[in-house]
Amino acid sequence: TRMDWTTDAAPQLVPVLEAGIKVLAYNGDLDWICNWVSGDYWTGNLTWAHTTEFNQQQPVNVTYGMSKKFANFEFVRFFNAGHMVPMDK
């Protein structure tokens, strides 16, 4: 049995972000299991070189959702999308 439900993989993104590689994290606003509130929470609590700057950004309406971005890290809350955002949008 895979026990990855409680594994926090977010810290593994830190070296990727620090290397300047673009990272997009997203959730659909209709997904109630992997919901956008928890996505907003973990992206805002990720400790990396630009945590403060990322958290100072205000979400911006980008037609398809709300985007919060700084440098190479972006979190998008997709409007009218569920768990399968790419299929819904």
C-alpha positions in Angstrom: 0.0 0.0 0.0 1.3 3.4 -0.9 1.3 5.8 2.0 1.9 9.1 0.2 -1.2 10.8 1.6 0.8 12.3 4.5 4.0 12.9 2.5 4.8 16.6 2.1 6.5 16.9 -1.3 6.5 20.7 -1.3 10.0 21.0 0.1 11.4 19.1 -2.9 10.4 22.1 -5.0 12.8 24.4 -3.2 15.9 23.4 -5.2 13.9 23.6 -8.4 12.8 27.1 -7.6 16.2 28.1 -6.4 17.6 27.0 -9.8 15.3 29.4 -11.5 13.0 26.8 -13.1 9.4 27.9 -13.6 6.9 26.2 -11.3 3.2 26.3 -11.7 1.0 25.0 -8.9 -2.8 25.0 -9.5 -6.1 23.9 -8.2 -9.6 24.1 -9.5 -12.0 26.1 -7.4 -14.7 23.3 -7.6 -12.4 20.6 -6.3 -13.3 20.0 -2.7 -10.7 17.3 -1.9 -7.6 19.0 -3.3 -9.1 22.4 -2.9 -7.6 25.8 -3.9 -7.5 26.9 -0.2 -5.0 24.2 0.7 -3.1 25.0 -2.5 -2.9 28.7 -1.5 -1.8 27.7 1.9 1.1 25.4 1.0 2.4 27.8 -1.7 2.3 30.6 0.8 4.1 28.6 3.4 6.8 27.1 1.3 10.2 28.3 2.6 12.4 29.5 -0.3 14.5 32.5 -1.2 11.4 34.6 -2.2 8.8 33.5 0.3 8.3 37.1 1.5 8.0 38.6 -1.9 5.7 35.8 -3.1 3.4 36.4 -0.1 3.3 40.1 -0.7 1.7 39.6 -4.1 -2.0 40.1 -4.5 -3.9 37.6 -6.6 -4.7 38.9 -10.1 -7.7 38.0 -12.2 -6.3 36.3 -15.4 -9.6 35.5 -17.0 -9.4 31.8 -16.4 -8.7 32.2 -12.6 -6.8 34.1 -10.0 -3.0 34.1 -10.2 -0.4 34.8 -7.6 3.1 35.0 -9.0 6.6 36.1 -8.1 9.7 35.4 -10.1 9.4 31.8 -11.3 6.7 30.6 -8.9 3.0 30.9 -9.7 -0.2 29.6 -8.0 -3.4 29.6 -10.0 -6.9 29.1 -8.7 -8.8 28.0 -11.9 -12.4 29.1 -12.1 -15.1 26.4 -12.7 -12.7 23.5 -12.6 -12.7 20.5 -10.5 -10.0 17.9 -9.7 -9.1 17.4 -13.3 -8.2 21.0 -14.3 -6.7 20.1 -17.7 -9.8 18.2 -18.7 -12.2 20.9 -17.3 -10.3 23.7 -18.9 
